[in-house]
Amino acid sequence: MDILVIGAGVVGLAIARALALRGHGVIVAEKTGGIGNGVSSRNSEVIHAGMYYPSGSLRAHHCVNGRRMLYAFCESHGVPHRRCGKLIVATNALEQAKIEGIYEQGLANGVEGLSFLTGEEAAALEPNLACTGAVLSRETGIVDSHGLMLALQGDLEAAGGMIAFHAPVERIARDGTGWNVHVGGTEPAEISVYAVVNAAGLGAQALARSTEGYAPERVPPLVLAKGNYFGCLGKPAFSRLIYPAPVDGGLGTHVTLDLAGRMRFGPDVEWIENETYEVDPGRAEGFYAAIRRYWPGLPDGALVPDYAGIRPKLTGPGEKAADFMIEGPEEHGLAGLVHLFGIESPGLTSSLSLAEDVADRLGI
């Protein structure tokens, strides 16, 4: 069967690969000139363990399952990664209660390698850290996200799939038992396929509204939450990722490391109306205050603006975080169609597990 996947981010590539490995003819339509040019290229590159999400949620299931699949994939495909571990830290009684809840949630979700530490035990692991207690997650890691996407692309193409770049999808209409897809750009075309998967990230809602027969009221709101990152001058102060207790809309301004050993901080949460990726240097003041709660030794002048990403959220400030939303034939009644909405963190970690889920929902 011929299948079109819209979006060549990490989730779209993983889905296309899974479908191609099942023997289908797969085309990926990507509006830009390369893979991973949207949400997938602007994240922390963290492999999450799965302790933050409510039991039974799609995020909990796909994060835990996807993390196990991702480590195995990276090892088998030579994708650079490191299981470095992380500490989720508390600096007061309220945060202590929060991280105790995260620890319990992790155990309920079947997350391996969790330990609850006193402040002294955490400081023994990371001498620059100041905290009253911490959750140690040994299964958290980091990955070369572009290397991961290149490996997914390689498997896709080896299985006979292809990616069409500069191919923005404008409209999806019923075509007998399949779908007719209108592609714009410099060389407009129409493609007839058996099934369509909308993995367009920030563009998923617009595409859903341009899908014939898909009820407009089923399209969830798109809420943009910008996450700014600041680099840090000097040698890394930590060997593990350091996360504070979560905040409204995100996991707090945390320490991330890349595979080259560079240390950076972020993302924060900046609710915005329109896409913009410029990092305001003035936000550094808030970063210093947040970071010094657990790293008092952060020197003045150490932070420099780095990059920003945008989370495709389904809920806004003060609202309970929404689960991943996967709309397949069982939900909307249209054969051969899957829309994915709100695939933010832990989307990268969950990508391989989400891919199998989508393929199963298509019944192919």
N, C-alpha and C positions, 0 to 999 in steps of 0.2 A: 504494500500500500504506500502511496506517496503522501508524505506528511510535511507540512510547513511549520517550522518553529520560528517565532518572531522574537528577535533579540539575541545577540551573541555575547551576552554576559556569562558569568560562571554558571548560573542556573539554566539559561537557555542552551548553552553548550553541553551541559551535563544531560539535559533532557534529550537533545538531539543525538548525543552519543548513545544513550540507552536505547532509543528507538532504532537507531541504525544497527546496533548490536543484536536487536531482535529480528533483523532481516528486512526492515522497511527502507524505502527510498526516502531520504530526508534532505530537505533544503532548509537552511537557516537564512532568514532575511534580516539583515542588519543595516540600519539607516546610516551609520557612520562608515569610515573607511577601514576599521579594524575591530578586533575582538576586545571585549572588556573596556570599552571607552566610556561607560556610564557609571552606575553605582559600584560595579565590580572593581574599578580601578581606584576607588576613593574610600577605602576602608582601613581598618587596623591590621588586616592580614592575620587575624587571630583565629586559631582553631578552638572553638568553645567546647567546654566539657558537657554543659547541659543542665546546670543547677538552678538557673533563674526562672524557669518557665513552669506554669501550673501543670500538675500531673494530668495526663490524658490529652493535653493540647497538642496540636500539630507541631508547634515549635519544640516542645519537650521531646516528642517522639523522633522528629527528624534531626534534631541536634545531636542527640545521643547516638542514634543509628548512623547518621551521616558522618559524625566524627570518627567512629570506628571504621567506616568504609573509606573515609578520606585518608586516614593514616595508612591503610593497606594500599590504597591507590598510589599515594606518594612514594611509598617504598617500592612498589612494583614498577613504577614508571620513572623513577629517578628524579622526582620533583623535590627540590630543596625544601626542607622543613625541619623543625626542631620541637621536640616535646619538652619545653623549658619549664612548664608549670607556672602557676600564678598564686598570689596571695590576695584575698579579698579582706580588706582591713577595716577596723573600727577605731574611732578616736574618742568616742564618748558612749554613754549608756544607751542612747537611742540607736546609734549605729550598731552597737553590740547586739541589740535585740534583732536588728535587721539581718546581720550576717548569720546569727543563729538560725533565723528562719530560712536563709539561703542554704545553709548546711543541711537542715532537715529536708528541704525541698529537693536538694541534690540526692540525698539518700532515697527519697521516695521515687525519684526519676531513674534510679538504677545507675547513677554516676559512680564510676570507680575512682579510687585514689583520693578520696576526700579525708581531710583531718581537721579537727578544730584545735587551734593553737592559742596559748596565752600570748600576751604581748612580749614576754621575755623569750619564749620559744620562737616567735616570728623574728624578733631582733637578732637571735642567734643565727638565723638563716640569712637575713639581710641587715647588716649592721647599721645602715643608714636610715632604717625604717623606725618610725615612732608610731605605736598603736597600742590599744588596750587589749586587742585580741585579733585573730585572723582565721580565715578558712584557707587551708592549703589545698589547691586543686592540682594534682600531679599530671592529669591528662590534658590540661590546657597547653596549647602550643602555638607556633607561628608557622606560616607557609609563604612561599613565593607565589603570590596569587596569579601573576602573569605566567609563570612557569606552569602552574596548575592548568590555566586555561589553554595554553599551548598544547599540553598533553591531552586534554579533552578534545581539542580540535584535531590532533593527530589521530586519535582513535576514531573519531567521527569520519574523517576522510579515508582512513584505512578500511573502514566498513562500507565505503561507497557514498557517504554523505558529502555535502558541499555547503559552502557559505557564499551567499550573494551579498557583497558590500555595496554601499550607496544605494540601498534598496528599501526606502521607507514604505511601509504598508499603509495604505490610505483607507481601504474599505474591504470588508469581508462579507460575502453574500452567499446564500444557499445556491447550490448547483446540483440539482437532483439529489443523489444520496451523499454528495460531498460538498465542497466549498470552492467558490470562485474568489480569488484574492487579487485585489487591484494594487499594484505596486507602482509608486511614483518615481521621482528622480529624473536623471537625464535620459534614461531609457525606460519609459513607462511600459508596463507589461501586465498581463492577466495570467494567473496561474490557477489551474484546477487541481485540487488535491482532495484526498479522502478525509484528512483531518488537519486541524489547525491548533497550535498551542501558542497562547499569548504569554510570553515571558519578557515583556517589554519594560519591566521596571517602572520608572517614573512615567512612562507612556502607556502603561497597561490600561488605565481607566479610559483614556481617549480612544484607544483601539476597541475596547469593549463597547463604547457608545457608537462606534462605527461598524458594529457587527449586526447584520440583518437578522432579525428574529430574537435577538437577545434583549430581554426587557430592560429598559433604561433604569428602572427602579432597583435592579439588582446590582448596579454599579456602585461600589462604595465610594465615600469621599477620599480624596487624595490630600493628605496633610504633609507639608514639607517641613522637615526638621533638619536644619543644617548642622553639621558637626565640624568644628574647626580644630585643626591640629597645629601645635607649635613644636618645632625642633628644639633640642637642647644642646648647647655648646659644651664641650668638655667630654670627659670619659663617662661612660654609663655608671650610675650609682647603684644599679641593681642588676642581678643576674636572672631574676624572674619578672614576669609581668606583675604590676601592683595596681589593684583596683580598689577604690573606696566603696563604701556602701552605695547602692544605686540611688539615682535622683529621678525626678519626674521627666520622663521622656528618654532616659538613657541610663547607662551603667556608671556614670560619674567620670570625672576627668582623671584618666588613668595613665599609668606608665606603660608604653608599649616598646618593644624592641624589634628591630628588623634582623634579618639573617646576617647582616654585616656588623651587627652589634651596636648600631646607632640607636639612641634613646630619643623618644618623642612622647609628647603628652596630648591627650585628647581621646575622643572628641567631646566637646561640650555640647549643649543643646541650644540652638538658636532657631526659634520658630519664625519662618519666613513665608512670604506670599508668592514670590517668584524665584526661579532658579538663579542663583548667583554663587560663585565659587571663590570669590576674593576673601582673603582672611584679613580682618580688621586688626592691625597691630594693637589697637586700644583694648582688645579683649584679653591681652596678656595680663592685665591687672587682676582680673578674676581668676586666671590660671594660677598666678603666684599664690593667691590666697587659698585656693583649693588644694594645691599641691603641698604647700607648707604645713598643712594639717597632718600629713603623714611623712613628709620629708622636710623637716625644719631647716635642713642645711642647703636647700636650693639657693644658689648664689643670685644676687641681683644681676640683671642683664644677661641671664643665661638663656632666656627663651627668645626664639626667633620664629616669625610666622612661617608655616610650612604649606599645608594644603587643606582643602575642605571637601567634604562629601555631603550628600543629601539623602536622608532616610525617607523612603516612600511609605510614610505612615498612614494608617487608616483612622487613627484617633489623635486628638489634639491635647493641648495643655490641660492638666488636671483630670483627664479621662483615663480609665483603665486601659492599659496597653492591649491592643487587639492581637488576636492570633493570626497566623498565616491564613489567607483565604484562597482556597482552591475550588474553582467552580467548574465541575465536570458535567457530563451528561446526566448523572443521577441527580444533580442539583438543579440544572436549568432545562433539562429535557431535550437538548439539541445534540444529536449524535456527532461524534467526531470533533468536539470543541472543548478546549480547556482554557480558562482564563486564570492567571495567577495574580493576586493582588497583595500588596503589603509585605512583599518578601524583603524585609530588612534583616538586620542581625537576628538570629544567626544564619542568614541565608547562604553565605559561602560555606560554612561548616555543614549545612544541611543539604547542599546541592545534589550530591549523588543519591541520597535517600529520597529527596523530592522527585528526582528524575524517575526512579522506579515507581513511585506513587502515581505520577502523571501517566506513565505508560500503562499502568494497571487500570487507571480510571478510563482510559480510552478503550480498554478491553482488547488490546492488541499486544 
